[in-house]
Amino acid sequence: MKIKLKVKDSICTFYNDDFQNVLPKLEKVDLVVSDPPYAIGYSNKHVSSKDKWDDFSSSEFTSFMGNWLTSMYDILKPNGTCWFFYGFTRIREILDAIDSTKFINKLENHFVYARGKGRGAKNKLKSLREECAHLVKSEDYTWNPQEYYRKVVVPYREKDGAPRGWANDPISGDPTRWTSLGNVIPIFTSFEEVIAEERRGVVLDIGSGSRLPLSGDIYNLQFPPTPSVMSNIEKQIHSAQKSILILCMLILLSSKEGDTVLDCFGGSFSTAAACAITGRNFIGIERDKEAFEKGIDFVKNVPYDRWEKYVKSHISTGEKGGKFNFGVRSTMVKEIK
């Protein structure tokens, strides 16, 4: 099954099939952002299917990932980029799979995605992290410098008492600044109404280590709130669903408006939503029919105008002419030189 939708200014094409059947039909793309299996025996609790898509032995997983990454190398344009998530417990197999391809392994751009809700086990530490690897075909790849808006933990001052590198946020009054994106990717508190209604309790601020109340202050740098089943903003419809905001960050870093982004393991199709928000075209593949249909419905019902405003309040990029370029820094009281 193939469905094509226009979502805002983006053309989004969805395939209900296995990626191996679809890739030969596609033209080359600019960017891959995908969340392949982790080989940890995980399952999607939001569908009735009993498909064991995440069950692999070590050798099977290395072979699977090597074949998939080789396919991604072939489908990407010469200056294309591949971002993909994986679990740390399979890092040996992942590195072996990467080594079997022609990709340049840009480990300096590898990052840790810190989740607010971990996966627990009786005899293991609770997992609060997922990895994301950055692979390119050449040194001539797209990279838009990016900054995010964060609360300043130690608001330094000049000798005359003037703020050094920060300004007071015009809404909260907190000391804030735009700062370069690091290799521990921060996600911020969700929309104020979502927090007020659904996200009770406290979260950990990874900038300061402080436990903070979920007060609705959208400028705190925090462990990410995962997509919520009850949320009208980012409803969770897949157990492995990634935050739209982190997907927007990756797309803005490694592509330009009008580029085409591919996701071979569509799941909730959150990547499609992120593409529509950031002005990229999208190709998504999901083999589970029920997940595919739920993902299409999810994409149709995202509140895009609110998301665009929200992303713009947190992210600025060096993309020339893009709607999230460094001009969004005007949200601060004054421009920091």
matplotlib code that plots the C-alpha trace (Angstrom):
import matplotlib.pyplot as plt

x = [0.0, 1.2, -0.3, 0.8, -0.3, 0.5, 1.1, 1.6, 4.1, 5.6, 4.9, 4.8, 4.8, 4.0, 4.5, 3.0, 5.7, 9.1, 11.9, 13.7, 10.7, 10.4, 14.0, 14.5, 11.5, 12.9, 15.2, 18.1, 17.3, 19.1, 18.8, 18.0, 16.5, 15.5, 14.9, 15.7, 15.2, 17.5, 17.7, 16.5, 13.3, 11.1, 7.5, 5.0, 2.2, 0.0, -0.9, -2.4, 0.4, 2.6, 5.4, 8.7, 10.5, 13.1, 14.3, 17.8, 20.8, 24.0, 25.3, 21.8, 21.7, 25.1, 24.2, 20.7, 22.2, 25.1, 22.7, 20.3, 23.2, 24.6, 21.1, 21.1, 24.5, 23.2, 20.0, 21.7, 23.0, 26.8, 26.6, 23.8, 23.7, 22.3, 21.1, 19.9, 19.0, 20.3, 20.7, 24.0, 24.0, 24.4, 27.2, 29.6, 27.3, 26.5, 30.2, 30.8, 27.9, 29.1, 32.6, 31.1, 29.8, 31.5, 30.1, 32.4, 31.9, 31.7, 31.9, 32.3, 28.7, 27.4, 25.1, 23.1, 19.4, 18.4, 14.9, 12.7, 11.2, 13.5, 13.2, 13.7, 14.7, 15.1, 18.8, 19.9, 20.2, 17.2, 18.1, 17.7, 19.7, 19.5, 22.3, 22.2, 24.9, 25.8, 27.1, 28.1, 29.3, 31.8, 33.3, 31.0, 27.9, 25.1, 25.6, 23.6, 25.1, 22.4, 21.7, 19.0, 17.5, 18.4, 18.3, 21.7, 22.8, 25.5, 24.7, 28.1, 28.6, 31.2, 33.1, 30.6, 27.8, 26.4, 25.3, 28.0, 26.6, 23.0, 19.8, 16.6, 13.9, 11.1, 8.4, 9.8, 12.6, 15.1, 18.7, 18.9, 21.0, 21.3, 24.1, 25.5, 24.0, 25.9, 26.3, 23.9, 20.7, 18.4, 14.6, 12.5, 9.3, 6.3, 3.6, 2.3, -1.2, 0.1, 2.4, -0.3, -2.9, -0.9, 2.7, 2.7, 5.7, 9.3, 11.9, 15.7, 17.4, 20.4, 22.0, 22.1, 21.2, 18.3, 14.9, 12.4, 8.6, 6.6, 5.5, 4.8, 8.1, 8.9, 12.5, 14.0, 16.5, 15.3, 15.2, 12.6, 9.0, 8.1, 5.1, 2.0, -0.9, -3.3, -1.7, -3.5, -0.1, 2.1, 0.0, 2.0, 0.9, 4.0, 6.1, 9.4, 8.1, 10.6, 9.9, 9.1, 11.4, 14.5, 13.6, 13.3, 16.8, 18.3, 16.4, 17.4, 21.1, 21.5, 19.2, 17.7, 14.2, 12.7, 15.1, 13.7, 14.1, 13.7, 12.6, 12.6, 11.0, 8.2, 6.4, 4.3, 5.6, 6.8, 9.6, 6.9, 5.5, 8.9, 9.5, 6.2, 7.1, 10.6, 9.6, 11.2, 9.6, 9.2, 9.3, 8.3, 8.1, 6.3, 5.5, 2.9, -0.5, -2.1, 0.9, 0.9, -2.7, -2.3, 0.8, -1.1, -3.9, -1.3, 0.4, -3.0, -3.9, -0.7, -1.3, 1.4, 1.1, 1.5, 4.4, 6.1, 5.8, 7.1, 10.1, 10.9, 11.0, 13.6, 15.8, 17.7, 19.9, 22.4, 20.3, 20.2, 16.6, 15.1, 12.2, 14.2, 17.4, 19.3, 16.7, 14.5, 16.9, 14.8, 12.8, 15.5, 15.4, 18.4, 20.7, 23.8, 27.0]
y = [0.0, 3.5, 6.8, 10.3, 13.3, 17.0, 18.0, 21.8, 22.5, 19.0, 16.0, 12.9, 9.4, 6.3, 2.7, -0.3, -2.8, -4.1, -1.6, -4.1, -4.1, -0.4, 0.9, -0.3, 2.0, 5.1, 7.9, 9.0, 11.0, 13.7, 12.4, 9.2, 9.5, 6.1, 4.0, 0.4, -2.6, -2.7, -6.5, -6.4, -8.4, -5.2, -5.1, -2.5, -2.7, -0.4, -3.0, -6.4, -7.9, -10.5, -9.8, -10.4, -7.6, -7.0, -10.6, -11.3, -13.3, -11.3, -12.5, -12.1, -8.5, -7.6, -9.0, -7.3, -3.9, -4.3, -5.0, -2.1, 0.4, -0.7, 0.0, 3.4, 4.2, 3.3, 5.3, 8.5, 11.3, 11.8, 14.4, 12.6, 11.8, 8.9, 9.4, 6.2, 5.3, 2.1, 0.6, 0.7, -3.0, -3.8, -1.3, -4.1, -5.4, -1.8, -0.9, -4.2, -3.4, 0.1, -1.2, -3.5, -0.5, 2.4, 5.0, 7.4, 7.0, 10.5, 9.5, 13.1, 13.6, 10.6, 11.6, 10.2, 10.6, 10.9, 9.7, 10.9, 7.4, 4.4, 0.7, -1.2, -4.8, -6.8, -7.3, -4.3, -0.6, 1.2, 2.3, 6.1, 6.4, 5.6, 6.2, 8.0, 7.6, 10.0, 8.5, 10.3, 9.3, 12.1, 15.1, 17.4, 16.8, 19.2, 20.6, 23.6, 25.0, 24.8, 26.3, 25.8, 28.0, 27.0, 28.3, 29.5, 27.6, 30.0, 33.5, 35.1, 38.9, 41.3, 43.4, 46.2, 43.8, 43.4, 39.9, 38.0, 36.0, 35.8, 37.8, 37.5, 35.6, 37.9, 35.6, 33.8, 36.4, 33.5, 34.0, 32.4, 32.1, 30.4, 27.8, 25.3, 21.9, 19.2, 15.5, 14.9, 16.0, 18.0, 17.9, 20.5, 20.4, 19.9, 22.5, 24.3, 22.9, 19.3, 19.6, 21.2, 18.6, 15.4, 15.5, 15.7, 15.4, 16.3, 15.9, 16.0, 19.1, 17.7, 21.2, 21.6, 18.1, 19.7, 18.1, 20.5, 20.6, 20.3, 23.9, 24.6, 26.6, 25.6, 26.9, 24.5, 22.0, 18.6, 14.9, 14.5, 13.8, 10.8, 11.0, 10.5, 8.2, 10.9, 13.8, 15.8, 17.3, 14.3, 11.2, 8.0, 5.3, 3.2, 1.8, 3.0, 6.4, 9.3, 12.9, 15.2, 17.8, 15.6, 14.6, 18.3, 18.9, 16.1, 17.2, 20.8, 19.8, 17.7, 18.9, 22.0, 23.1, 21.1, 18.1, 14.6, 12.5, 8.7, 6.6, 2.9, 2.0, 4.5, 3.3, 6.4, 8.4, 11.1, 11.8, 12.7, 15.2, 16.7, 17.0, 18.9, 21.2, 21.9, 22.1, 18.8, 16.1, 12.6, 9.0, 6.5, 2.7, 0.6, -3.1, -3.5, -2.6, -1.6, 0.6, 2.0, 3.1, 4.6, 6.5, 8.0, 9.1, 10.6, 12.6, 14.0, 15.2, 16.9, 20.5, 21.8, 25.6, 25.1, 22.8, 25.2, 28.0, 25.7, 24.5, 28.0, 29.1, 26.4, 25.9, 28.2, 27.1, 28.5, 27.3, 30.2, 31.3, 28.7, 29.6, 28.4, 30.4, 32.4, 35.2, 33.4, 34.6, 37.8, 36.0, 37.1, 40.6, 41.6, 39.9, 38.4, 39.4]
z = [0.0, -0.9, 0.4, -0.5, 1.5, 1.5, 5.1, 5.3, 2.5, 2.6, 0.4, 2.6, 1.0, 3.1, 2.2, 4.1, 3.2, 4.0, 3.3, 1.1, -1.3, -1.4, -1.7, -5.4, -6.4, -4.8, -6.1, -3.9, -0.8, 1.1, 4.7, 6.6, 10.1, 11.4, 14.5, 13.5, 15.8, 18.9, 19.3, 22.9, 22.5, 22.5, 21.2, 20.2, 22.8, 20.8, 18.1, 18.2, 16.0, 17.5, 15.0, 16.8, 14.9, 17.6, 18.2, 16.9, 17.9, 18.0, 14.6, 13.0, 14.2, 12.9, 9.5, 9.5, 10.4, 8.0, 5.1, 6.1, 6.4, 3.1, 1.6, 3.3, 1.8, -1.7, -1.4, -0.1, -2.3, -2.3, 0.4, 2.3, 6.0, 8.0, 11.7, 13.4, 17.0, 18.7, 22.1, 23.9, 24.8, 21.1, 20.4, 19.4, 16.7, 15.6, 15.1, 13.3, 11.0, 10.3, 9.6, 6.9, 5.0, 3.1, 5.5, 7.2, 10.9, 12.3, 16.0, 17.1, 16.2, 18.0, 20.8, 23.8, 23.9, 27.5, 28.2, 31.1, 31.6, 31.7, 31.0, 34.2, 35.1, 38.3, 38.0, 35.9, 36.2, 34.7, 31.1, 30.7, 27.5, 23.8, 21.3, 18.0, 15.3, 12.6, 9.3, 6.1, 2.6, 2.3, 4.1, 2.0, 4.0, 5.0, 8.5, 9.8, 13.1, 15.7, 19.1, 21.7, 24.3, 27.8, 31.3, 32.5, 35.6, 36.7, 35.4, 35.2, 35.2, 33.9, 36.4, 36.0, 36.9, 33.4, 32.3, 30.5, 27.6, 28.9, 29.2, 31.2, 29.5, 28.5, 29.9, 33.0, 33.8, 34.2, 33.0, 29.6, 26.5, 23.1, 23.3, 20.9, 20.6, 22.6, 22.3, 25.1, 23.3, 25.6, 25.2, 27.1, 29.0, 26.8, 26.2, 29.3, 29.1, 28.7, 31.7, 33.8, 33.0, 32.6, 33.8, 37.5, 39.8, 39.1, 36.4, 36.4, 34.9, 33.1, 33.1, 36.9, 38.2, 40.2, 40.7, 39.3, 39.6, 36.4, 36.7, 33.0, 32.6, 29.1, 29.2, 31.6, 30.1, 31.2, 30.6, 27.8, 28.6, 26.5, 24.1, 26.3, 25.6, 27.0, 25.2, 22.5, 21.4, 21.0, 21.5, 22.0, 19.5, 19.3, 22.2, 20.6, 19.6, 19.5, 20.5, 17.6, 19.0, 18.9, 15.3, 14.3, 15.7, 13.6, 10.4, 10.9, 11.5, 8.4, 5.6, 3.9, 3.3, 0.4, 0.9, 1.2, 4.4, 4.5, 7.5, 6.9, 10.2, 10.4, 13.5, 14.6, 11.6, 14.0, 11.5, 9.0, 11.5, 12.1, 8.3, 7.9, 10.8, 9.3, 5.6, 4.3, 2.2, 3.7, 2.6, 5.3, 5.4, 8.0, 7.5, 10.3, 8.8, 12.1, 13.1, 9.5, 9.7, 13.2, 12.0, 9.1, 11.4, 13.8, 11.1, 10.0, 13.5, 14.7, 15.7, 13.3, 13.8, 17.6, 17.1, 14.7, 17.3, 20.0, 18.1, 17.1, 20.8, 21.5, 18.4, 16.1, 13.2, 10.7, 7.7, 5.3, 4.6, 6.9, 9.2, 12.2, 11.4, 13.9, 13.6, 16.1, 18.8, 18.8, 21.5, 23.9, 25.5, 23.5, 21.0, 22.7, 20.8]

ax = plt.figure().add_subplot(projection="3d")
ax.plot(x, y, z, "-o")
ax.set_aspect("equal")
plt.show()
